[in-house]
Each structure stands twice: as structure tokens, then as C-alpha cells.
Amino acid sequence: MTSENVAYKEKTMADSLVQLEFAKVVKLVVAKTQTTYGRSLAEALAPFHERPRIEEALREAKEAAQLLQEDGPLSLGSGDDLLPHLACLKTEGLRLEAEVLRDVQAALEAALECRQKLLKSEVCPSLQDFARRLTPFPDLAAEIRRSIGLRAEILDSASFELADLRDGLKGERNRVKRQLDRLLQDDGLQGVFQESLITDRNGRYVVPVRADHSGRLKGFVHDISASGQTLYVEPAATLESNNRVQTLLHKISREEERILARLTASVREVRKPLAENQAILARLDLRQAIARLSVELEAIVPVLEEEPSLLLHDARHPLLVAAKKKNPEAPSVVPVDLRLPQECHSLIISGPNTGGKTVTLKTAGLLVLMVRAGLPIPCAPGSRIFPFAPVMADIGDEQSIEESLSTFSGHLLRLRHILQEADSRSLILMDELGTGTDPGEGSALALAAVDCLRDLDARVMATTHLHVIKGYAQLEAGVENAAVEFDVETLQPTYRLHYGIPGASHAFTIARRIGLPEKLLSGAEDYLGQGEREGVAIIERLQTLRATLDEELLVAQRLKNIAEEDARKARRGLDEIESRRTLILEEARQQGARMLTSAEERLQELFRQAPKESAQPKQRAELTSAVRALHETLPQPLPEGPEKVPEDVVSGEKLYVPALGVEAEVVAVDGSRVELLAGGKKLRQPLSALRQFQPRRYVSQQKVTPKIRDRVERKAFLPRLVLVGKRVDDASLMLDRFLDDALLYGELNLEIVHGAGQGILRRVVREFLAGRKEVAVFQAAAAEQGGDNVTIVELRH
């Protein structure tokens, strides 16, 4: 391949990205980033070629979206790029400024927070690999936090020496000001001063002296006003004190330089891990930006197919969706189903102008590129896609006056390079197939090009107005027609796509509705010819029939869904009736058994009370035997069960059914009704017809924790609660239960371990305790018990 061909190949690939507007999608991602280094990564976003990288990127994007929706965004620090500053540290003696050290601290704290948040999450196993590679260096972050303030000022706490020097400076300055105040108020110097003001010149305190009285005050002139009427004089009396101030300022400056040098040395030791941290944070920022865009576009990660095919339900062009989100007044985005099954190599889309043919092509190509770049795409769940590579497009006008290329020549040149690069993994998108030249010759070239691409096993999606190409798609195996729908009543496209039929251009229909003269239209139809007119009419009737059939199919589907729902309701009703019938019959039998048992006991009592001579022994025996035989035909009275009516139940719990006298397992709960399994049979009962065991029982295969705790089931209570590492919401729930349990067990002295960290958990615990009436006193523990890391609580009697 010549260098010219290589260059044009690269140009063809780049042109396809431009034609499909991939760069605009990249801009949407860039706008969602938070950091400069994440932005750089997003700006370099491009489709991958290797399937493992595509799968990895999509997996990370899916996890990032779940994490964003369930746990909120990650904290990524100040976002300033540290790499240039870290590179400078290779040279010994260079010192980082306080502002840069603040950025280092922010990056370290972001690394720690991201690591903790990701490792606690249950929805991002792939992102957790990044978290494990983050090195937070908490001691270094704490040292910088102790030394550098929020405004990048060096704090007194940076060193004992600095604190002492600044205290000394403050004292000396106050001493100088007092001396100057006395001079300003000295009666003997009345009229000397321009005003009673102490100011600063060159770091030394001075007073404004009138030029015509300068001889009355001994001292050194540091400045003169613009008018020459005022001299700024340092009195001789304050010279020594001002000198001490200057000495202290110099010492403070040297101490601050020493502190910055010390912190810089600490950063220099870990510059490589810091650079690695930034690379990981950049990756996390990119994934989080993609997650934000996915939520905005309502995008999903489709299933990646192993073989070349395409099945996208309710696909939407991402740029149109984004425009609608930005401007609610923008036209609504109509979703379209895109189908290119494995057995279909080519899809020919036809229909009127402005009907959405080109948008359909661009949507298919852009969504493939997005998937290859690791971006979720706006379509419905269940969609499937093959990561076609390369995706090559011939869309738009390739005319070039400078290169002496006509529109048709430009298309041919592009087609030549497409044929050179196409293979079984390629997706070829061609707009207005066969146009730009004589329709007969253009159609022949277009059909031959499609045949060549089919021979290469490439997948083709093309648009056309030419009937020859539509007929080819209708007759050839492996090629399918699709039509964009057009409403002839409103003269507006519906943007829906119908498969299996060619689309009509509706040129005459549109012209007639617009109001072109009938004479002109009749002449045009005569020029068209009888056969051509009949072909157009057939296509239009087919399209109308297909639209009618699709509408009827939708109605039939809705009716089918309604019928299935009615059938489900009927089955549920029959189940309810059968369940109630079983319960009523069983209750009746039990009632009969109880009545017969009572009658038997009463009969025996009468026999005991009656004189022996009142009934013959034989008759008495026969009567007793008859009652006993009848009793044996009825069920035994049910044993007494628990009496508590359940308020809440969970799947897997065992309940008692009084009407049947049996235990049953809870299968499902629907509000106040419960589905049970008893003796292999299912039945449904209201909660009021059931009884709950105390303590509650569960099937032996699993242990289910009740949703509502109505009693303490632990056998022992420990008056110490450890909350270290817990999230605020979880810690609040645990603390609430801990206090309730303590009151139940009568424990009045408690210990809560929350650790130090950034003090957030300690503050939440103490604010919570302050709001509880049963808490009498709470305070930090003694130093030997943990100090401020532990809170001691005393409850009221």
C-alpha cells in the first residue's frame, strides 16, 4: 500500500468519525468531568478495537452509573494537575509553593475518600480494583493540613518555632505602635503631624510629618507624599524596636521556607505514587462523567454480540436527546428500532426526503462507535450489538473544487477505499445510494458495490430513492428493505421504521398537497410512464397497508395484554375461592368435632348421674358405641396454637393457621395478605387469620431477620458500641438501637467508640446524644480510655 493510500485510509476513518459526529459526543462527556486530568482523558476518548478493552470500559461505565445513583458522586479533589510540579521534584533543591501543597493534600484526601467509598460499595467490583491501587498517605495529608491553611497560608501549627516567632513579632509591633501613639499624643509635638496616623513604609512603622515641621522630630525619612507636603518619618525613638521587627520578619521568612522545604521533601519521596494516584483519579473522573451522561441520556449498556448483528430497541440519537434535555422546546426525539440480524447482510432504507433515513444511518453508526468507546447508549433494555470495526460512512457531499472532485467522483473515491478496507467485522453506511449521476448507471454501480461488500461478508446499511435498488433488496436473499413512515394526511414524517417493505418517496403526493398546478402534475405523471406510476402506487399502497397492519397489531397486542391480565385476575380469584372453601369446610368439620365431643362428654355425665336401673346396660353400651363411632369419622379437635396476630411477616417465616391447625411457611407477602405453603399446597390468607409464634420461627434452611424488631432477642448485652468505619446513616441506626437495648437491659453507663478521622462521626454521635431525653450526661473518655475517640454516656434512671 502506497503512502498516499495509507494517508487516505486514515482520512477515511477520521472522516467517518466526523460524519457521524462522534466528537460532539466526546464534548458531552468532557462537560461532565470535574478535574483537569479527567478532562484530558475525556478529550482523548476514541473507539477501541480490542473487544476485551471494550468490555472492560462498558463494565466500568455500568458500575459507575450504579454507584452514582445509589451512593452519590465520588470526591475527586481540587482537580489541578500535579504532574508538572511532580516532574520538577526530580531536581533537588526545588521547593513547592503552599498553593501546590494544598493541591497535593486535596489529591491525597480524594484518594482516601474514593478508596473507602469504592471498597464499601457492593455494586462496583471492577472499580474496586482501582481503589486498591490508590495510595492515600494519610500522615502526609495530615501534616500538610496542619501546616497549610485554606487560603494557602502557612499556619502557626506548622512548627513550634514559627508560632514563637509570630508571637514575638506581634509583641514587638504592639510595642512600636504604643511608642508612636505616645508621640502622636505628645503636647510638645502639636502641629508636627499631618494627621494622627501610623502607617507602614518598607516594612517599618512611620508617622506622617508636615514638611515644614520636619526639624522638630528626629528620625529617618522613608517616603514623601506626591505633593511634597508630607514626610513619612520613622522616629529615632522607635528605631531599635523597628529593627527587632525586621529581624523577626526575616527569621519568620526563613522558618516558612524551612517548613515548605520539609513538606516538599516529604512529597518528593512519594511523587511516583502521587502520579499513579492522579492517573487512577483521572480514570474514575472519566467513568463518573460517562455515568452522569448515561443518566441524562437514559442510556444502558447493551449486550455485546459475538457475531456481526444489530438489534437496538427504541434507539435514539444521543445528540438529539441531549438537545432536548437542554432545550425542552426542541422537537421530541422519536425512538426507532434498528435491526440487522446475523442472516441479513444489507439493509436498504427508502422513503421521502426529511423522513429520517440519514438520521437512522447516523444513529446506527454513532451508537456502534459509542459502544466501542465504552459509552452506554440511549436505547431500551434487551438491546444487542456487535462492536463493528471499522465503521465506514459515505454520508454527505464529497465535492472538492481544489482537488477537482465532483460530488459523484468524491463518492466513488470513498467507495474505493471502503472496498479496500472492508471485512467481516465492518459496518458500512452509505447515504443516497446510486445518486449523483445517471440513475441507470448509478443504480448498476450501487448494486455491484453492495454485491462486492456482501462477498467480503461486510454489513451494509444504505438509503436510496431508486426503485431498482429497492427491487434488488426485495428479491435478494440476505438483503432487506425498510421504509421510513410518512403521514400523507399531514405531509409530515413520523420517523418510524417499517421492515420488509420499500418506502415511497411521495414526491407527487407532497407536490399535490403543497398546491402545484394539476396540469404540471398530470404532465409529470405522463413523463413518468404507466409502469413506473403503477410501481409507485403499489409501493405507496404497501406502505399504507403496512402502517395499518402495524396499528392493528398494536391494538391486538394491547387487547392480548388486557386479556392475559384478566385471566391472571380470574386465576387469583379462583385460588382465593378455593382457599376460602377449604377453610370453611375445615372449620365446619372442626366445629362438628367439637360439638360431638361436647355431646359425648354430656352423655357420659348423664349416664353417671342417672340411676342404674333407668337404662338397660345393653342399651347404654349401644348408645355409647354409636356416639364413639360417629366421633371417629370426624377429625380430632385442633390443638391450641399461638394467639398473637402478626403485624409484619417475612418470607421463610413459619406461621400458625388456626382454621387448619397447621404450621405454614410464608412464600410471599402482598400488603395485608400472605401466600403460604402448607403440606405442599399453597393458600392465601389475611394477616388477621394467622397467628405468629413467640419467639418467631423460620424454616431451618435459612435464617431471616425480621423487618421490625418487637423485642430484644440477644441473650447478652454489651454496653460498648464500635462505630469506627461506619457510614453516618448506618451509625445513626446502630446508635438508636443501642440506646433502646441499653434501656431494656437496664444498662445506664455506656461507651461509644467512633474514632477520630475528620471528626464527622464524632460530631454526629454527640449531636444525636444531645437530642435524646434519656441521656443524662455524655463526655469524652479519659486519655487512657481513648480520649476524644470515645464518648462515655450515662443514661437517666
N, C-alpha and C positions, 0 to 999 in steps of 0.2 A: 504494500500500500504506500503510495507516494505521500510526501509531507503535505501536499495540497489536499489529498483525500482525508488524511488524519485530521487536519485542521477543520475541514468541512464536517467531518463526523462529529467532532467536538461542538462545532457550531450548531449542528442539527439537534444534538442532545440539549444544549443550552437553549436553543430556540423553542424546543418543546416545553421546557420549564417556563419560559416567558409566555408562550401562547396559552398555557394552562394556568398562568398567574400564580405559580407556586410562591413567588417572592412576596406576594400580598398576604398569603397565609403566614409566612415567616414573620412579617411585620406584626401580625396579630399576636403571635407568640412573644415577640420581643417586647411588645407593650405590656405584657403581663409579668415580666421579670421584675425583681426587686434590687438586684445588685449589678454593678458594672461588669463583673466577671461572668455572671449568669447571662447578661445581655450579650456579651461577646460570643458565648456558646450558642445562644439562640440565633444570632445573626449568621452563624456558620452552619445552621441546620440545613441538611440536604438528604435526599433519599439514600438509604443504604442499599447495597446489592446483595449482601450476605444474609441469608434467612435467619441464622442464629442472632445476629445483631438486631434484626427487625423484631424478632420475637422478644428479645430482652428489652428493647425500648418500649414496646407495647405493654409488656408486663409491668414495667416500672411506671408507665403513664397511668395504667389502670389502678395500680396500688396508690399512686399519688392522689388520684381523684377520690378514691375511697377514704384515704387519710384526711384529705381536705374537708370532706363532707362530714366525717364522723368526729375528728379531733381538732379541726381548725388548721390554719396555716402554720408552717414552720417559721421560727425566728432565724433570720439569716445574717444578723449583724448590721453594721453600718453600710456594708456594700462597697466600700472603697477597695480598690485593687492594691494589694500589698506586695505583689511580685516585684515592681521596680524598686521598692525600698529594701526588700529582702535581698535582691541582687546586689545592692550597694554594700550590704554587710559582708560580702566576701572580702572587702578591703578593710583591714584592721585600722582602727582609729576613727572611722566614721561613726557619727552619733545620730540616732534617730531623734526627731523633734517630738515634743509632747503630743501634738496632734496625731502623729503616726502611731505613737504608743497607745493612744486611746483607740485607734482603729484596730490595733493588734488585740487589745483587751476585748473589744466588741466581737472580733472574729473568734477568739477563744471561747467567750461565753456563748456565742451562737453554736459553735461546735459541740459544747457540752449540752446545751438545751436540745439540739437536734438529736444527738446521740441518745439522751434519756427518753425523749418523746418517741423516737422510732423504735427503740428496744422495748418500750412498754406496749406499743401497738400490736394488735393481732391481725392487722389487715395488710401488712407490707413486708413480707419475708424477704423480698428482693432488695428493698430499700434498707432493710436492716443490715445487709452486707456492707453498705456504705457507712452506716452508723458505727459498726465495729471497727472500721478503719479510721474513724475520726479520733484525733488525739487532742483532748481539751486543755491539758496542762493547767489545772485549777490553781496551783500555787502561784504560777506566773501571772495569771489573770488577777488573783487577789493582790499580788504585790503591785501591779500597775494600778489597780483600783485604789489601793491605799496611798499611792504616790501622786496620781494624776487626777485632777478634778474634772467635772463635766464640761467646763469651758477650756479644757486643756491646760489649766494652770497647775503648777506643782504645789502640792498640799504640804502643810506643816508636818503631817504624819509621815511624810516620806523619809524623814530621819530626825533623830533627836537633835543633832547639830543644827539642822535647818530651823527647827522650832525655837531653839535657844537664841539663834542669831536674829530671827524675826522678832522675838520678844525684846531683845536688846535694842534693835532698831526702832521699835515702837516707842520704847522709853526715851531714847536719845532725841527722837523727833519731837516728842512731847516737851522735852527739856528745852530744846531750841525755841519752840513756839511760845513757851512760857517767858523765856528771856525777851523775845521780840514783843510779846504783849506788854511787858513792863515798859519797854522803850516807847511803844506807841502811846502809852498812857502817862508817860513822864511829863509833868507840867513844864519842866525846863526845856523840853523839845517841842513845845507848841508851835505850830506853823511850819515845822520842818517837813512833815509828811504830807504827801499829796492826798492820801486817804489812809484810814486805819485798816490796812490790808496786809496779810502775809501771803506771799506768793513764792513761786519756785523758778529758779533760773539755773540751768545746767546741773540739776540735782541738788542745789543748795538753796536754803530758805533765805529770802531777801525781803526788804520793805521798800515801798515807793517813796522816794525823797524828791522834794522840789529842787530843781536845778539851782535856783538862786539861794538855797539854804544848804547846799551840799557841804559847806565847810563846817557846819555845826555838828555833823555826825561823822565820826571817824569810821572808816570801813573800806570795803572794796566794791567798786562798781562792776556789776556783771552784765548790765544791759541798759540801753537808753531808749526811751519811747520814740515813736516816729516823729513826734513834734519837737523833741529835744527838751521838753519841759519837765520830764520825769526821769530820774535816775533810779535804777534798781540796785540797792546797796545791801551788801552783807556787812552788818555792823561788826567791828573788831571784837566786841564782847561775845559774839556767837561763833567766832572763827573756830575755836577749838572743838566746840560741840558739833558744828557742821562737818569738821574733818572726821570726827568719830562716826558720824552718819555715813560719810563716803566710804570709810574703811569697812563698816558693817555691810554696806551695799555690795562692795567688792567681794567680801567673804561669802555673802549670800549667793552671789552670782556663781562663784567657784563651787559652792556646795550644790547648787542646782545643776551645774554642769556635771559634777561627780555623780549625782543621782541619775541623770539621763544616761551617762556612760555606763553606770551599773545596770540599768534596765536594758540598755541596748545590748550589753554583753549577754544578758540572760536570753534576749530574743535571738541573738546571733547563734546561740547553741542549739536552738530548735527551729532554725529557719527552714530546713527541709521538710519537717513535719507540718510546719505552718503553710508551706506552699502546697503540700498534699491536701491539707485541710481545705484550702481555698478551691482546689480543683474539685473536691467532693461537694463542697457547698455550691459551687457553680452548677454541678450536675443536678443537685437537689433543687436549686432555683429554677433550672430549665424544666425539670419534671413538674414542679409546682406550677409554673407558668402554663405548661401544657394542660395540667389539671384544671386550672382556672378557665382556660379557653374551652375545655371539654364541657364543663358545667354550663358555660354561657351558650355554647352551640348545641347543648343536649346531645353530645356525641358519645359514641360507645366504641369499644374495641371489638371488631368483628372476628369471626373465626377465620383463621388462615387455612386456605385450601392447599392440599398437596399437589393437585393437578390444575392446569390453567382453566379457570372458570370464574364467573362473577354472578353473585346473587345478592343484590342490595335492596332491602325493603325500605320504602319511604325515604329514599336518598334525597338529600338537599345540598345545594351548592353552598359551601361554607361561607363564601364571601357575601352571598345574598342573605344568609341567616344573620351574619354579623351586621350587615347594613340595616336589617330590620330591627335588630336589637338596639342599634344606635339611634335609629330614627323610626319611631312607631308609625309614622305617616307613610313610610316606604311600602311598596306593594308586598302583599303576603307571599310567602315562599310556598309554592306547590310541590309537595314531595312526589317523587317518581320512582317506580320500581325498575331497577336495572338488572336485566337478565342476559347472561351469556353462558349458557350451560356447557359442560365439557364436550358434548357431542356437536355443539354449534360453533363453527369456526368464525362465522361472519354474521354481523347484524347490520341490515340496511334500513336506515330510518328515513322516512319520507313524510311529506306533509307541507302545509302552507308556510310561507315566509313569516317570521316573528312567531312561529308556533312553538319554539323551544328546542329545535333539533340541535343547534350548535351548543346551547346550554347543556343539553343532555350529554353530548360528547365531552364537553369540558368538565362536567360533573364527574363522569366516569373516570376520566384521566386524572383529574386532580385528587380524587379520593384514593386512587391507587398510589399516587405519589405521597400523599399524606400518611397512608399506612406504612409505606416503606421508610418514611422518616420517623416512625414511631409516634404518630399522632392519631388519636381516636377520631372517628369520622361521624358526621351527622346522618345517621340512618337508624332504622329500628332494630331491636334485638333479634337475633336469629340470622342476621346478615352474614354472608360468607364471601371471601375474596381471596384471589391468588395474587401474590406480590409480583406482578408482571415487571420484568426488567429486560430491556429498556421499554419505556413508554415513549413512542414517537408520534408526533402530531403534525398534520398538514392542515392547518386552520388559518384562514385569513389570506391576505394578498401578499404575494412574494415579489411584486413588481419592483424593479430597481432601474432607474434611469442611468445611474452611474455605471452599473455593470451591464447595461443594455439587455436587461431581462424583462420580458413581458410577464403578465400575470400567469399565462399558461406555461411559459418556459420556467418560471420560478417553481411552479407545482411539479413539473417534470423533473427538475434538478433535485428537488427534495425527495421525490418518489424514488429516484435512482439510488440515493444514499439510504433510504429506508429499506429498499430491497437488498442492499449490501449488508445491512446490519441485522435484519430481522431473523428471528429463530423461534423455536417452540415456546420460549418464555416471553415473547414480545407481545405488546398490545399496540396496535396501530390505529390511530384516529385520523380519519380523512373527511373533511368537510366539502360539501358540494361536489361530490364525485362526478367526473366526466364533464365538468363545465369549463368555460374559458376558451373553447374552440368549437368547431362544427359538432353539433350534437351526435351525429352518427359516428364520427371518428372518435370523439371524446368518450362515447359510451363503450366503443370497442376497446380503447386503451384502458378504460377503467375496469372493465370485466377481466381483461387479461392480467391487469395488475392484481386484482383480487385472487385470480387463479394462482398466480405466482406466490402470493403470500400464503395461500392455503397449502400449496405444495411445500412451503417452508414450515408449515404447522403453526404459523403465527395466528393470533386472534385479531380480527378486524372489526371496528365499528365505524360506519360511514354514513353520511347523509347524501341525499340526492333528490332531484326533481324528475329524473329521466325515467320514462316508462320501461325502456329496455332493461335497465338495471333492476327495477322493481320486479319485472317478469323473471329475470335471472334468479333473484332471491326466492321467488315463489316456486320455481321449478327445480332448483339445485338442492341436493341433499347437503346438509351441513351449513346452509345459508338460510337466514330467516328475515322476514320483513317485520317492520314495526312502524306504526303510524302515530304521529302526534295528533291529538284530537283538536277539532275546530268546530266551534258552535256557529252554524250557518245562520241562526236567527240573530245573534248579537254581533256577528263578524269578529269575534274575539277568540283567540286560542285558549284552551283550558289547561294546556301544558301536561295533560295526562298522556301516557304512552300505551298504545294497544299493540299487542304482539300477534303475529300470524297473518296480518293483512297489510297491504301497501297503503300509503297515505296519499290523498288527493291534494293537489296544490290549490284548488278552489279559486283559480285566477278569475274565471268568468263569474263565479258567484260573488266574489268580492267586488269585481268591476260593476256588476249589475246593482248591487246594494249601494255602492258609492254614487251611482247615478250616471254612469257613462251612457251615451245615446244607444238606444236599442239597435239602430241601423249599424252602428260600429260593431256591436256585439254579434249581430247576425252575420256581418261580413267576416268577422274573426272566426266564427264557427264554420263558415263555408271554407275559409282557408285551412282550417284545422282538418277537415275531411271527415267523412262519415265514420270510418273505422276508428279514428282517433277519438271522435266525440263519444262514440259508444264505449270505448275503453275508459275514458274519463268518467262517464256516467256510471259505469259498473263499479269503478273504484269508490266513487262518492257514495253509491248505494251500499256497497260493502261496509264502508266506514260508518255510515249512519246505522246500518243493521248491527254492526259490532258494538257501537255505543249503546243502542237499545238493549242488546243482549247483556252487556255488562251491567246496565242499570237494573235489568230484571234479575240478574244473578245476585246483585247486592240485596235486592228486596227478598229474594228467595233465601239468601244466607241469613238475613235478619229474622225471617219467619222461622227458619230452621232453629236458630238460636233461641227464639221465644218458645218454640215447641219443646226443645230439649230442656229448657228451664222449667216449663210447666210439667214435663214428665218427671223431672227431679223432685219438684214440689209434691207431685202426686205420690211418688215413691216414699218421700218422707212422711206424707200424711198416712199412707197405708202402714208404714212402720210404726207410727205413733198409735194408730188404731189397734194394731196387733199387740203392741206393748201394753196398751191400756186394757185390752180384752184379757190378756194373760194375767195381768194384775188383779182385775175384777174377779175372774174365775178363781184365782188362787185365794183371794180374800174371802170369797163366798165359801169355798171349801174349808178354809181355816175357821171361819165363823161357825159353820156346821159342826166341825170337830169340837170346837169349844162348847157349843150348845149341847152336843151329845155327851161330852164329858161331864158337864154340869148335871144333865138329866140322870146319868148313871150314878153320880155321887148322891143325888137327891133320892133316887130309887133305893140305893143301899141304906141310906139314912132311914127311909120309911120302913124298910124291912126290919131294921134294928129296933125301931120304935113300936112296930105292930106286934100284937100277941101272936105267939107261935101258932095258936090254933086257928087264926083268921085266914091263913092260906096254907094249902097243902104243900109239903116240901117239893113235890114233883112240879107243881105249877110255879113255885118260886124259882126253882132251878131253871125251868124252861124260859121264864121271863128274863132272868139274869143272863142266860146264854144268848138270847136273841139280841139284847142290848149290846153285849160284848161283841157279837158277830158284826152288827152294824157299825160299831166303833172301829173295828179293824179295817173296814172298807174305806174309811176316811183318813186323811193324813194326820200325823201326830201334831199337836199344837206346837207352834214355833217357839223356840227358846227366846227368852228376853235378850234384846241387844242393847247397844249404847243408846242414850237418849239425846245427845247433843245434835241439833240440826246444824249442818255445816254452813259457814258463811263464805268460805272460799275453799276450793279444791284444786289439785293439780293432777296432771296425767301421771299414771302409775300409782296413785293412792288407792288404798282399799277402803271402801265404804260399806255400811250395812244397809240392806234393803229390807225394811220391816215387813212389807207386804209379802215377800218371798221367804224371809228368814234366812237369807244367804248373804255371804260377802261377795262383793263385785269389785272389779278393777276399773278405775277411771280411764277411759280411752281418749275422750276429748271433752272440752268444756265450751259451751256456747252461751255466754251470759248466765242466766239462771237455770239453764238446762244442761244435763250431763249425759254423755253417752257412756254406757257401762258394758263390761264383758263379764257375764256370769255363766259358768258351766258351758262355755263355748258358744253362748248365744249373746247377741247384742240387744240392748234395750236402752231406751231414753227415759229419764226421769227428771222432774224438777228437784231442786235442792231441798225443798220442803218435804219431799217424800223419802229422803235419805237421812242416815244418821252417821255421825263421824266418831271414830274410835278415839279414846283418850288414854295414853298418847296416840297420836296419829300413826297409822300403819301404811306401809308401802310394800309393793311387790319385792321379793327378795333379790331379784336380778339387778335392781337399780335403787339408788337412794336419791330421793327427790327432796329438795329443800322447799318448804312451804313459802309462798309469797308473803304471807302476813304472819308474823310471829305473835301468837296469843299467850305464850308462856315461855319461860326460860327452860331450855331442855338440857343445858350443860349440868354436869354433876359437880363442877367446881368452878369458882370464880376467882380470877387473878386480878388483884387491884392495880395492875400495871398494863398500860396500853402503849404499844410501839407503833408510831405513825411514820417513821423515817422512810422516805422514798415514795410515800403515797401522794396521789393527786389530791387537790383541795376538796373536790366533791366527794371522793371516796373517804377521805379523812373525816369530813363533817358527819357523814352517815355513821362511820365506826364510832366516833366520839359520842354521838347521840345515843346509840345502843349501849355503849359502855356505861354512861351515866345511868340509864334506865336499869341495867343489870345490877349496878352497884347499889341502887336503892332497893331493888328486890332482895338482894342478899344482905342488906344491912351494912355494907362496907362504906365508911364515911371518909376514910383517908386514902386518896388515890394518887397515882403517879403516871404522868403522860410524857412519853419520850417523843419529841418531834425533831430533834437535831437542830443544827444551826443553819446551814445553807445560806440563802439570801434573806432569811427571816420571814418569808411569806407564810410558811406553815405555822411558825410560832405565833405570828400575829393573828392568823385565822383562829387558832385554838383559843387564844386568850380573849379575842372578841366574842367567840362562841360562849365561853365560860361566863363572861361578864353579863350575857343576856339570859342566863339560866337562874331562876329564882332559888333552886335547891342548892346552888353553890354558895357556901358561906365565905370562903376565903380561897384565893389561889395566888401563887407566887413562884418565882424561880427557885430551883433547888439549890442547896448548898454546893460549894465548889467541888467537894469530894463526891457529891452525888450526880454531878453532871452540869451544874451551873445553869446557864441560860438555855442549855439544850433540853432541859427537863422542866416541866411545870408540876408543882405539888398542889393538889386540890383537897379542900376539906368541905364535905357536904353538911348541910344542916340536919339536926336531929329530927 
